[in-house]
Amino acid sequence: MTGNRGRQSSLSALVPAVSVLLATGACQDGHAPERAHYVLAVRSSGGAVCGDGVARLLTAAGRQVALVRRPAGICDWSTVTAGVSPGRPSRIFFLRGLTTDRAHMRLYRIRVDEHGKIVELAPVPGMTSADDAVDAIAVTPDGTRFAFPTSRPGKGGMAYGVVVTGATGRPRTTLWADRGWSEIVGLSWAANGRTLRLAQRAGPGIRVVDTGTAHDLARDSRLVVPATGWYGDVDAEAGTLSGDGTQTYFITHDHSHPPRAVDRVIAAPVSGGGAARVLFERHYEAAEVPGKPPTPANLLGDAICREGDGAHLLVAGGDRSFRITIATHAVETLPLSFTGTQEELAC
C-alpha cells in the first residue's frame, strides 16, 4: 500500500476493543497438521478493493487450517511478521489492518495453538497510525519491540528514518538519516532484539544497525550486501535476518544474459567476511520480445520469511512457493500460488 510518506508517522493509544469471529479448527479435510508449525499467507488487495484481502493460516506443507476473519471496522489485511524465537514453532503472528475509512492502520496479534486453532486476535495497544508509512513494521521475535520507517521534510529534501518502540508505543526512539537516503524498506530483527536489518528502496544495498547503541542511522549502520553483484540486483524489500543475526537472506534478479534470467535466494554474512551462498535459483525466459516484461508466474516474489525453527526459509513464487532447508539447500515445492496478487508471508 502507498500513502503520504512525507508526514512523520504518529502512533495513538486509542485502540478500541473489538469482537472477532474466527474460522478456526483442525485442518479442513479432518487430517492432523503435518507439524505444529504454521505459516500466515496474505493476499492483499492493496487497498484498491475494500474487503478483498484474504489471510490464511497454513501448515508448513501448505495445507489450509483457518481463515483469519477481519474484525469490524477493518477493510483489509496485510502481513507484518511472525513473532517467534529460533527453535520454537511459528504460532504468534502480527497482521496490519486498514480501517474501513482508510484513514488508519491498526496492528493485531494472532496466537495459534498446536492444533492450528486461532485462540487470540487482539489489537496491539499503542500501535495505531494515521499514516500508512507503517506498512513495513518489523517485530522482534519475542514480540516486545517494533520498528517501522518514517520520514520528514529536511534541508534539501525528505529525510528518512526508522522508529524503534516498545510493544506499547513506549519507549520510542527515532534513528534518522538526514541526507542522501531514500525510503527505508526490508526491515527485519535478529532474535537479540537489537540488530535490525534494513535497505533503501533506491539505495546501495542491505545494511544492519545495532539499535542499542546507534544515534544516527547513516553513520552508525553498516553496508553488508551491495545492491548489485555477481548475483544480480538485490530486491531491497525481500529479505530477512537469521535468528542469531549473523546472516541475511535475500532475493536477487539477474537479467544480465537476456532473454534468459534467473532469480536467486542468497545467504550472506552480515560481518562482511566470507562468501555469499546461493540457496536456490529459478531460471526462466525473461522476454521473447526485447522490452517485454517477464511473466509474473516465472518470478520469485518479494515475499521471503524465516521459519521459527531457524532452519528453513519460505519464498513465494508467482505460480508456486518454495521451502528451503538452509543447511542443505534442499527445496520443497509448496502449492501456494500468488499469481496476480500482492503476496505477503509470515512464518
Disulfide bonds with the S-S distance in Angstrom:
Cys50-Cys75 2.06
Cys305-Cys347 2.17
